[in-house]
Amino acid sequence: MTNSSKKMNIGFLGAGGKLVIDHMFLSYSHPYGHKFKVPSKDVETVIVDDIGWGKAKLKIIGRGTELASAKMPIPWANKCQEWILENK
């Protein structure tokens, strides 16, 4: 079995963190230490909630509950949402 993971740098040169998805997990890590890791099979959808002042909360939803979330600028959150839904 090959480990075909896909990676996305968020923001300019990854300043906003990095998303990695493979057949087992979806993980996010930010340079300032915020991170999450959830099973890929549990991800049902991704939601972007506007929280004001140009920021949004990226929410990973699965089985009717919020599995993980991260705060980031709205354009970054929208790109992450598209990328995750295309690659899950």
N, C-alpha and C positions, 0 to 999 in steps of 0.2 A: 504494500500500500504506500503510495507516495503522499508526501505532505505538501499539497499545493495550497499554500497560504497566499492571500492577497493583502497588500498593505496600502494604506493611504496616509500621507502626511497632511495634517490639517494646518492651514495657514501658510505663511511664507517660510519655507525650509523646515516645516514641522514645528514651528513656534507654538502652535496650538495643540500639539500632541500628535498621536499616531493611533490609527485604527488598524487592527489586524483581524482577519477572519479566515478560518480554515474549516475543515469538516467537523472539528470538535468544538471550538470556542470562538466567540467574538470578544475581543479585548480592546481596551482603550487605555492609553497611558499619556499623562501630561507631564511636561518638564518639571512642574512644581509639585509632583507627587500624587495628584488625583488619578485614580485608575479603577477600572472594573474589568471583570471577566465573567461572561455568562455562556452557558452552553448554546451553540448555534441552533440546535434543534428546537430549543425553547422560544426563540425569537419569532413572534408572530407579526409584529409591526413596529414602526418607529414613529414617534410623534415629536413635533417641535412646538413648544409652548413659549410664546413671547412673554418675557418677564419684565420688560421695560428697559429704557436707556440703551437700546440697541443690542440687548442681550437676550438669549433664548436658552431654554432648557431642553436638551435632547434627551428624550425618554425612550428606553427600550422596553417594549411591552410584550409579555408572553403569558399565556394561560390566565388572562384576565387581571394581571397585576403588573406593576412597574418592577422590572427586574434590575434596572440600573438607570442612572441619569448623569448628565454632565452639563455644566453651564459654559456657554461660549457665545461669541457674536452670532447674530442671526444668519448672515450669509454662510458662515462655517457650518452651522447646525443644519441648514437646508442642504448643503453639499453632502454632509455626512449621512443625512436621511436618505438621499438618493442613492448614495454609494452602498449603504448597508442593504437597502431593499433590492438593489440590482444583484448583489453578491451573496445573499443569504441562501 
